[in-house]
Amino acid sequence: MLKINPRMLMQQCLRHAHSQVRVRFAPSPTGYLHLGGLRTALYNFLYARHLGGKFLLRIEDTDQTRLVPGASERLVEDLLWAGIEIDEGPGFGGQLGPYVQSQRTEIYSKAIEELLHNGTAYRCFCTERRLDLLRKEALRTRQVPRYDNKCRHLTTSEVDSLLAKGTPYCIRFKLTDHEEPLDDLIYGKVHHNVSDNEGDPVVMKSDQFPTYHFANVVDDHLMGITHVLRGVEWQISTTKHLLLYKAFGWQPPKFGHLPLLVNADGTKLSKRQGDIGIQHFRERGYFPQALVNYVVSAGGGFEHRTNAKQQLLSMQALHEQFHIERVNSHPSRLNPELLDDLNRLEIVQRLSGNESRTKLVNEVQQLVKEAYPQHSNLDLAEEHILDVLNWSSKRLTLLQDLTSSKLSFLWVKPSDFQIKDLTAEQLAHLLQLINAIQDFHKDELNVKLKSFAQKENIKFPLMMKTLRAALSGLKEGPGVAEMMEILGKSVTLERLKEALPKESLHLEEHQ
């Protein structure tokens, strides 16, 4: 545990002499990471990397009543999955920890002593019943509920008497006027005078745990945070934080507030939607870089390119091109169709690299095995999977789409089917025809197959029904020519040969 002398806190009037940018992402483990949280973490990370700085993770778990078991671990996992590297944090090292607030209670207690000592904070002995009556009276008179600062005016002897009786108390901070506007990195000059609308806020609860506002300020200072980028919903609270910095005599960091992330129709994102959690996107099969590009596409921060071809930028390219002054100050609308386009781009990109291509093939193999556990005769050859991926990269959005029932023929080989509606000679000619087709496209295949049926005096619908059964074992699905295109020439020929009667196979071998 980091030991801090209360006098040291006051003496640290200047921010830590860090020559580099230090930012943090400080989630509460009261739920799982969602798009809004990812956007905040991502912009902090891009800003730090652009300026050669450090990205810290801090877990703000002071509200012990709302903690979700496993949430911290899942948050870290999702950040790393997205490609966000953590320089300091729980489990990642760093000289200014602990990086979990529940492990810093001694630090907060000593910081509170400093505020009590310099007269900017006081003990409040008001009961929950009195506070509840204040709220009800404010609502009855259509006022905004606020604490009336009663205990701010207690005399020293009154405080000593209440302490002697063991009366429970919390500690409140004395709000004062803050006339200087906040110079927001994104919004420019912003002015909120919280003392006009709020009573003195609690900074230390009766359970000796600090409130968010207090712990946030103490931690940011002691961890040497130079820039705070967070959601615009915290902008009003920033005035309160600046007053706390002033009370300690500390230099505050620079603040930038990110605009709301909203749905395509302008409505606010909500956890209740159920589809904004990062785990939701992961389980559906979206790739990390596609999701990262999707998030930054809505919020700005990059040079605007008109009529430019959609690109999937690497994390390095993103942080090299990122500029905080280009972040939008208006709500950022998400476009779900763009995410689908980006995911297709990532499939194409992964197919172009040896290592990523192998991982992609392995992932498809695993998905197919899970989708068809009852089948032992699956077509999972690497060459076949690559043919399917190349075909699907411009048509399908997710790898999981490849395991839909209408595409089961891609993987499940027909069993115990033999072609009986064509003679051995016709079958041999058909195989020769298919083998000779250079442009293995459904339109060309349809033309060739129709011509073959006419030449061999075979009923075309009957021939196609037979071919469908031989290729897929299904009665329905894509057109036969399209099915052949998707399977590719080698797999098409292989499956047809497997469905040949023995005498036809013998004849075909001697052609």
C-alpha positions as CSV (number, residue, x, y, z in Angstrom):
1,M,0.0,0.0,0.0
2,L,1.3,3.5,-0.9
3,K,1.9,5.5,2.3
4,I,1.1,9.2,2.1
5,N,1.7,11.8,4.7
6,P,-1.3,14.3,4.8
7,R,1.2,17.2,4.7
8,M,2.7,15.7,1.6
9,L,-0.7,16.0,-0.1
10,M,-0.8,19.8,0.5
11,Q,2.8,20.2,-0.5
12,Q,2.3,18.6,-3.9
13,C,1.0,21.9,-5.4
14,L,2.4,21.1,-8.8
15,R,1.3,18.1,-10.8
16,H,3.8,15.2,-11.0
17,A,6.6,16.3,-13.3
18,H,5.7,13.8,-16.0
19,S,7.2,14.7,-19.3
20,Q,4.6,12.5,-21.1
21,V,0.9,12.4,-21.5
22,R,-0.8,10.2,-19.0
23,V,-4.5,9.3,-19.4
24,R,-6.7,6.7,-17.7
25,F,-9.8,4.7,-18.3
26,A,-11.6,4.3,-15.0
27,P,-14.7,2.0,-15.2
28,S,-16.8,0.9,-12.3
29,P,-17.2,-2.9,-12.2
30,T,-21.0,-2.6,-11.9
31,G,-21.6,-4.1,-15.4
32,Y,-19.8,-5.1,-18.5
33,L,-18.1,-3.0,-21.1
34,H,-20.5,-1.5,-23.7
35,L,-20.0,0.7,-26.8
36,G,-19.9,3.9,-24.8
37,G,-17.2,2.6,-22.5
38,L,-15.2,1.2,-25.4
39,R,-15.3,4.6,-27.1
40,T,-14.0,6.4,-24.0
41,A,-11.2,3.9,-23.5
42,L,-10.4,3.9,-27.2
43,Y,-10.1,7.7,-27.4
44,N,-7.9,7.9,-24.3
45,F,-5.7,5.1,-25.8
46,L,-5.4,6.8,-29.2
47,Y,-4.7,10.2,-27.6
48,A,-1.9,8.7,-25.4
49,R,-0.4,6.7,-28.2
50,H,-0.5,9.7,-30.6
51,L,1.5,11.8,-28.2
52,G,3.8,8.9,-26.9
53,G,2.1,8.8,-23.6
54,K,0.8,6.1,-21.1
55,F,-2.7,4.5,-20.8
56,L,-3.7,3.5,-17.3
57,L,-6.6,1.3,-16.2
58,R,-8.1,2.1,-12.8
59,I,-11.0,0.1,-11.3
60,E,-13.4,2.5,-9.4
61,D,-15.2,0.1,-7.1
62,T,-16.1,2.4,-4.2
63,D,-19.8,1.7,-4.5
64,Q,-19.5,-1.8,-3.0
65,T,-23.3,-2.4,-3.2
66,R,-23.4,-2.5,-7.0
67,L,-20.4,-4.6,-7.8
68,V,-20.9,-7.4,-10.4
69,P,-18.7,-10.5,-9.7
70,G,-16.3,-11.0,-12.6
71,A,-17.0,-7.6,-14.2
72,S,-13.4,-6.3,-13.7
73,E,-11.9,-9.4,-15.3
74,R,-14.3,-9.2,-18.2
75,L,-13.6,-5.5,-18.7
76,V,-9.9,-6.2,-19.0
77,E,-10.5,-9.1,-21.4
78,D,-12.7,-6.9,-23.6
79,L,-10.2,-4.1,-23.7
80,L,-7.3,-6.4,-24.7
81,W,-9.5,-8.1,-27.3
82,A,-10.2,-4.7,-28.9
83,G,-6.4,-4.1,-29.1
84,I,-6.2,-1.5,-26.3
85,E,-2.9,-2.0,-24.5
86,I,-2.8,-1.3,-20.8
87,D,0.5,0.3,-19.6
88,E,-0.4,0.5,-15.9
89,G,-3.2,-1.0,-14.0
90,P,-4.3,-4.0,-11.8
91,G,-2.2,-6.9,-13.0
92,F,-0.1,-4.7,-15.4
93,G,2.3,-3.1,-13.0
94,G,3.0,0.6,-12.4
95,Q,4.6,2.6,-9.7
96,L,1.6,4.7,-8.6
97,G,-0.9,2.0,-7.5
98,P,-2.8,0.3,-6.2
99,Y,-5.0,0.8,-9.2
100,V,-8.2,-0.5,-7.5
101,Q,-10.0,2.1,-5.4
102,S,-11.1,-0.3,-2.7
103,Q,-7.4,-0.9,-2.0
104,R,-6.7,2.8,-1.5
105,T,-8.9,3.6,1.5
106,E,-6.0,4.7,3.6
107,I,-4.9,7.2,1.0
108,Y,-8.5,8.7,0.9
109,S,-8.7,8.9,4.7
110,K,-5.5,10.9,4.8
111,A,-6.6,13.2,1.9
112,I,-9.9,13.8,3.8
113,E,-7.9,14.8,6.9
114,E,-6.2,17.5,4.8
115,L,-9.6,19.0,3.7
116,L,-10.9,18.9,7.3
117,H,-7.6,20.6,8.4
118,N,-7.8,23.4,5.9
119,G,-11.5,24.0,6.5
120,T,-12.8,23.1,3.0
121,A,-14.7,20.0,4.3
122,Y,-16.8,19.3,7.3
123,R,-18.6,16.5,9.2
124,C,-22.3,16.1,8.5
125,F,-24.4,14.4,11.1
126,C,-27.8,14.6,9.3
127,T,-29.8,11.4,9.5
128,E,-31.2,9.7,6.4
129,R,-34.7,10.6,7.7
130,R,-33.9,14.3,7.7
131,L,-32.4,14.1,4.2
132,D,-35.4,12.2,3.0
133,L,-37.7,14.9,4.4
134,L,-35.7,17.6,2.6
135,R,-36.1,15.7,-0.7
136,K,-39.8,15.2,-0.2
137,E,-40.3,18.9,0.7
138,A,-38.3,20.0,-2.4
139,L,-40.4,17.8,-4.6
140,R,-43.6,19.0,-3.0
141,T,-42.7,22.6,-3.8
142,R,-41.4,21.6,-7.2
143,Q,-37.8,22.5,-6.3
144,V,-34.7,20.5,-7.2
145,P,-33.7,18.4,-4.2
146,R,-30.5,19.6,-2.6
147,Y,-28.9,19.5,0.8
148,D,-29.4,22.7,2.8
149,N,-25.8,22.8,4.2
150,K,-27.0,22.7,7.7
151,C,-24.0,21.0,9.3
152,R,-21.6,23.4,7.6
153,H,-22.5,25.9,10.3
154,L,-22.0,23.7,13.3
155,T,-19.6,25.1,15.9
156,T,-16.5,23.3,17.0
157,S,-18.1,22.5,20.4
158,E,-21.3,21.1,18.7
159,V,-19.2,18.9,16.5
160,D,-17.1,17.6,19.4
161,S,-20.3,16.9,21.4
162,L,-21.8,14.8,18.5
163,L,-18.5,12.9,18.1
164,A,-18.4,12.2,21.8
165,K,-21.8,10.6,21.6
166,G,-20.7,8.4,18.7
167,T,-23.2,10.0,16.3
168,P,-22.7,8.6,12.7
169,Y,-21.5,11.1,10.2
170,C,-20.3,11.5,6.6
171,I,-18.0,14.2,5.3
172,R,-19.1,16.9,2.9
173,F,-17.1,19.3,0.7
174,K,-17.9,23.1,0.8
175,L,-19.0,24.2,-2.6
176,T,-18.1,27.7,-3.5
177,D,-18.6,29.9,-6.6
178,H,-16.4,28.9,-9.6
179,E,-16.5,31.8,-11.9
180,E,-13.7,30.6,-14.3
181,P,-15.0,28.7,-17.3
182,L,-13.7,25.2,-18.0
183,D,-11.5,25.2,-21.1
184,D,-12.8,21.9,-22.6
185,L,-10.5,20.3,-25.1
186,I,-13.6,19.5,-27.3
187,Y,-16.3,22.0,-26.3
188,G,-14.2,25.0,-25.7
189,K,-15.2,27.5,-23.0
190,V,-17.9,25.9,-20.7
191,H,-19.3,27.4,-17.5
192,H,-21.2,25.6,-14.8
193,N,-21.6,27.1,-11.3
194,V,-22.6,24.0,-9.3
195,S,-23.1,25.9,-6.1
196,D,-26.1,27.6,-7.6
197,N,-28.0,24.3,-8.0
198,E,-26.4,21.8,-5.5
199,G,-25.9,21.5,-1.8
200,D,-22.5,20.5,-0.4
201,P,-21.7,17.0,-1.8
202,V,-20.7,14.0,0.3
203,V,-17.0,13.2,-0.3
204,M,-16.6,10.4,2.3
205,K,-19.6,8.2,3.2
206,S,-20.3,7.0,6.7
207,D,-18.9,3.6,5.8
208,Q,-15.5,5.3,5.3
209,F,-15.6,4.7,1.5
210,P,-15.1,7.8,-0.7
211,T,-17.6,9.0,-3.2
212,Y,-16.8,8.9,-6.9
213,H,-16.0,12.6,-7.2
214,F,-13.5,12.7,-4.3
215,A,-11.7,9.4,-5.1
216,N,-11.5,10.4,-8.8
217,V,-9.7,13.7,-8.0
218,V,-7.3,12.2,-5.5
219,D,-6.4,9.3,-7.8
220,D,-6.0,11.4,-10.9
221,H,-3.6,13.7,-9.1
222,L,-1.5,11.0,-7.3
223,M,-1.4,8.9,-10.5
224,G,-0.1,11.9,-12.5
225,I,-3.0,12.0,-14.9
226,T,-2.4,14.9,-17.3
227,H,-5.5,14.7,-19.5
228,V,-9.0,13.4,-18.7
229,L,-11.2,12.3,-21.6
230,R,-14.6,11.2,-20.5
231,G,-18.3,11.3,-21.5
232,V,-20.0,14.7,-21.7
233,E,-22.4,13.6,-19.0
234,W,-19.6,14.3,-16.5
235,Q,-19.0,17.8,-17.8
236,I,-21.2,19.5,-15.1
237,S,-19.4,17.5,-12.4
238,T,-16.0,18.7,-13.7
239,T,-16.6,22.1,-12.0
240,K,-17.0,20.2,-8.7
241,H,-13.7,18.5,-9.4
242,L,-11.9,21.7,-10.2
243,L,-13.0,23.1,-6.8
244,L,-11.6,20.0,-5.1
245,Y,-8.3,20.5,-6.9
246,K,-8.3,24.1,-5.7
247,A,-9.0,23.0,-2.1
248,F,-6.0,20.8,-2.2
249,G,-3.8,23.3,-4.0
250,W,-3.2,21.0,-6.9
251,Q,-2.9,21.7,-10.6
252,P,-5.8,20.0,-12.4
253,P,-5.4,18.0,-15.5
254,K,-6.8,19.2,-18.8
255,F,-10.3,18.0,-19.5
256,G,-12.1,16.9,-22.7
257,H,-15.6,15.6,-22.8
258,L,-16.7,13.2,-25.5
259,P,-20.2,13.8,-27.0
260,L,-23.0,11.3,-26.5
261,L,-22.9,8.2,-28.6
262,V,-26.4,7.7,-30.0
263,N,-28.3,5.3,-32.2
264,A,-28.8,5.9,-35.9
265,D,-32.2,7.6,-35.2
266,G,-30.6,9.9,-32.6
267,T,-31.9,8.2,-29.5
268,K,-29.5,7.7,-26.6
269,L,-27.7,4.3,-26.3
270,S,-29.1,2.4,-23.4
271,K,-27.8,-0.7,-21.6
272,R,-31.4,-1.9,-21.6
273,Q,-31.1,-2.3,-25.4
274,G,-29.2,-5.5,-24.7
275,D,-27.2,-5.2,-27.9
276,I,-24.5,-2.6,-27.1
277,G,-22.4,-4.8,-24.8
278,I,-19.0,-5.7,-26.3
279,Q,-19.6,-9.3,-25.4
280,H,-22.7,-9.2,-27.6
281,F,-20.7,-8.2,-30.6
282,R,-18.0,-10.8,-29.8
283,E,-20.5,-13.6,-29.5
284,R,-22.1,-12.6,-32.7
285,G,-18.8,-12.9,-34.5
286,Y,-17.7,-9.3,-35.1
287,F,-13.9,-8.8,-35.3
288,P,-12.2,-6.4,-33.0
289,Q,-10.7,-4.0,-35.6
290,A,-14.1,-3.8,-37.3
291,L,-15.7,-2.8,-34.0
292,V,-13.0,-0.2,-33.2
293,N,-13.3,1.4,-36.6
294,Y,-17.1,1.4,-36.2
295,V,-16.8,3.3,-32.9
296,V,-14.4,6.0,-34.1
297,S,-16.3,6.5,-37.4
298,A,-19.1,8.1,-35.3
299,G,-17.1,10.4,-33.1
300,G,-14.7,12.1,-35.3
301,G,-11.1,12.8,-34.4
302,F,-9.8,12.2,-37.9
303,E,-9.5,14.1,-41.1
304,H,-12.7,14.0,-43.0
305,R,-12.5,12.4,-46.4
306,T,-15.3,12.9,-48.8
307,N,-16.1,10.2,-51.3
308,A,-13.3,8.1,-50.0
309,K,-13.4,4.3,-50.2
310,Q,-14.2,2.7,-46.9
311,Q,-11.0,1.6,-45.1
312,L,-10.3,-0.6,-42.2
313,L,-7.5,1.1,-40.3
314,S,-5.1,-0.7,-38.0
315,M,-4.8,0.5,-34.4
316,Q,-1.4,2.1,-35.3
317,A,-2.9,4.0,-38.2
318,L,-5.7,5.2,-36.0
319,H,-3.5,6.6,-33.3
320,E,-1.1,8.2,-35.9
321,Q,-4.0,10.0,-37.5
322,F,-5.9,10.9,-34.3
323,H,-6.3,14.6,-33.3
324,I,-8.3,15.6,-30.3
325,E,-9.4,18.9,-31.9
326,R,-11.1,17.0,-34.7
327,V,-13.4,15.1,-32.2
328,N,-17.1,16.1,-32.8
329,S,-18.9,18.2,-30.2
330,H,-22.3,17.1,-31.4
331,P,-23.9,13.6,-30.6
332,S,-22.2,10.8,-32.5
333,R,-24.6,8.7,-34.5
334,L,-23.8,5.0,-35.1
335,N,-24.5,3.3,-38.4
336,P,-25.0,-0.4,-37.9
337,E,-24.7,-1.0,-41.7
338,L,-21.2,0.4,-41.6
339,L,-20.2,-2.2,-38.9
340,D,-21.3,-5.0,-41.3
341,D,-19.2,-3.5,-44.1
342,L,-16.2,-3.1,-41.8
343,N,-16.5,-6.7,-40.7
344,R,-16.5,-7.9,-44.3
345,L,-13.4,-5.8,-44.9
346,E,-11.7,-7.5,-41.9
347,I,-12.4,-10.9,-43.3
348,V,-10.8,-9.9,-46.6
349,Q,-7.9,-8.4,-44.7
350,R,-7.4,-11.5,-42.6
351,L,-7.4,-13.7,-45.7
352,S,-4.5,-11.7,-47.1
353,G,-2.0,-12.6,-44.3
354,N,-0.5,-16.1,-43.7
355,E,-0.9,-16.2,-40.0
356,S,-4.3,-14.5,-39.8
357,R,-5.6,-16.7,-42.7
358,T,-4.6,-19.9,-40.8
359,K,-6.4,-18.6,-37.7
360,L,-9.5,-17.8,-39.8
361,V,-9.6,-21.3,-41.2
362,N,-9.2,-22.8,-37.7
363,E,-12.0,-20.6,-36.5
364,V,-14.3,-21.7,-39.3
365,Q,-13.4,-25.4,-38.6
366,Q,-14.4,-24.9,-34.9
367,L,-17.6,-23.1,-35.8
368,V,-18.7,-25.9,-38.2
369,K,-17.9,-28.7,-35.7
370,E,-20.0,-26.9,-33.1
371,A,-22.8,-26.3,-35.6
372,Y,-23.0,-29.9,-36.8
373,P,-21.8,-32.1,-33.8
374,Q,-23.9,-35.1,-35.1
375,H,-22.1,-35.3,-38.4
376,S,-18.7,-37.1,-38.7
377,N,-18.4,-36.7,-42.5
378,L,-17.7,-32.9,-42.6
379,D,-15.7,-31.2,-45.4
380,L,-13.2,-29.2,-43.4
381,A,-10.2,-29.2,-45.8
382,E,-8.2,-25.9,-45.6
383,E,-8.4,-25.4,-49.4
384,H,-12.2,-25.8,-49.4
385,I,-12.6,-23.4,-46.4
386,L,-10.5,-20.8,-48.2
387,D,-12.6,-21.1,-51.3
388,V,-15.8,-20.6,-49.2
389,L,-14.3,-17.6,-47.4
390,N,-13.2,-16.0,-50.7
391,W,-16.7,-16.5,-52.0
392,S,-18.4,-15.2,-48.8
393,S,-16.2,-12.2,-48.1
394,K,-18.3,-9.9,-50.2
395,R,-21.7,-11.5,-49.4
396,L,-21.8,-12.5,-45.8
397,T,-21.2,-10.4,-42.7
398,L,-20.2,-12.9,-40.0
399,L,-18.3,-16.2,-40.0
400,Q,-21.3,-17.6,-38.1
401,D,-23.4,-17.0,-41.2
402,L,-21.5,-19.8,-42.9
403,T,-23.1,-22.3,-40.6
404,S,-26.7,-21.4,-41.4
405,S,-29.0,-24.3,-42.3
406,K,-29.3,-23.2,-45.9
407,L,-25.5,-23.4,-46.3
408,S,-25.1,-26.7,-44.6
409,F,-24.2,-28.3,-47.9
410,L,-20.9,-26.4,-47.7
411,W,-19.8,-28.7,-44.8
412,V,-22.0,-31.7,-44.6
413,K,-21.1,-34.3,-47.3
414,P,-24.1,-36.3,-48.7
415,S,-23.9,-39.9,-47.6
416,D,-25.0,-43.1,-49.4
417,F,-26.4,-41.3,-52.4
418,Q,-25.8,-42.7,-55.9
419,I,-26.6,-41.0,-59.2
420,K,-29.0,-43.3,-61.1
421,D,-30.8,-41.0,-63.5
422,L,-27.8,-40.6,-65.9
423,T,-26.0,-43.3,-67.8
424,A,-22.4,-44.1,-67.0
425,E,-21.4,-42.5,-70.3
426,Q,-23.4,-39.3,-69.6
427,L,-21.8,-39.0,-66.2
428,A,-18.4,-39.3,-67.6
429,H,-19.1,-36.6,-70.2
430,L,-20.6,-34.4,-67.5
431,L,-17.5,-34.7,-65.3
432,Q,-15.3,-33.8,-68.4
433,L,-17.5,-30.8,-69.1
434,I,-17.3,-29.5,-65.5
435,N,-13.6,-30.0,-65.4
436,A,-13.1,-28.0,-68.6
437,I,-15.1,-25.0,-67.5
438,Q,-12.6,-22.1,-66.8
439,D,-15.0,-19.5,-65.5
440,F,-16.6,-21.4,-62.6
441,H,-19.4,-18.9,-62.2
442,K,-23.1,-19.7,-61.8
443,D,-24.1,-17.9,-65.0
444,E,-21.5,-19.8,-67.1
445,L,-22.3,-23.1,-65.3
446,N,-26.1,-22.7,-66.0
447,V,-25.4,-22.1,-69.7
448,K,-23.1,-25.2,-70.0
449,L,-25.4,-27.5,-68.0
450,K,-28.4,-26.5,-70.1
451,S,-26.5,-27.1,-73.3
452,F,-25.3,-30.5,-71.9
453,A,-28.8,-31.6,-71.0
454,Q,-30.1,-30.7,-74.5
455,K,-27.2,-32.4,-76.2
456,E,-27.6,-35.6,-74.1
457,N,-31.4,-35.5,-74.4
458,I,-31.8,-35.3,-70.6
459,K,-34.6,-33.5,-68.9
460,F,-32.9,-30.4,-67.4
461,P,-35.0,-30.2,-64.1
462,L,-34.4,-33.9,-63.5
463,M,-30.7,-33.5,-64.0
464,M,-30.5,-30.5,-61.7
465,K,-32.5,-32.3,-59.0
466,T,-30.0,-35.2,-59.3
467,L,-27.0,-32.9,-59.1
468,R,-28.5,-31.1,-56.0
469,A,-28.9,-34.4,-54.2
470,A,-25.3,-35.5,-55.1
471,L,-23.8,-32.2,-54.1
472,S,-25.7,-31.5,-50.9
473,G,-28.2,-34.2,-50.0
474,L,-30.8,-31.4,-49.7
475,K,-34.0,-30.9,-51.6
476,E,-33.9,-27.1,-51.2
477,G,-31.2,-24.4,-51.0
478,P,-29.4,-22.2,-53.5
479,G,-29.6,-22.9,-57.2
480,V,-27.5,-25.8,-58.3
481,A,-25.2,-23.7,-60.4
482,E,-24.7,-21.3,-57.5
483,M,-24.1,-24.2,-55.2
484,M,-21.4,-25.5,-57.6
485,E,-19.8,-22.0,-57.7
486,I,-19.7,-21.8,-53.9
487,L,-18.3,-25.3,-53.5
488,G,-15.7,-24.6,-56.2
489,K,-14.6,-26.9,-59.0
490,S,-12.5,-29.3,-57.1
491,V,-15.1,-30.0,-54.4
492,T,-17.9,-30.2,-56.9
493,L,-16.0,-32.9,-58.9
494,E,-15.1,-34.7,-55.7
495,R,-18.7,-34.9,-54.5
496,L,-20.0,-36.0,-57.9
497,K,-17.4,-38.7,-58.1
498,E,-18.3,-39.9,-54.6
499,A,-22.0,-40.2,-55.8
500,L,-21.1,-42.2,-58.9
501,P,-22.1,-45.8,-59.2
502,K,-19.1,-48.1,-59.2
503,E,-19.5,-49.0,-62.9
504,S,-19.7,-45.2,-63.8
505,L,-16.6,-44.5,-61.7
506,H,-14.7,-47.3,-63.5
507,L,-15.7,-45.9,-66.9
508,E,-14.8,-42.3,-65.8
509,E,-11.3,-43.5,-64.8
510,H,-10.7,-44.9,-68.3
511,Q,-11.8,-41.8,-70.2
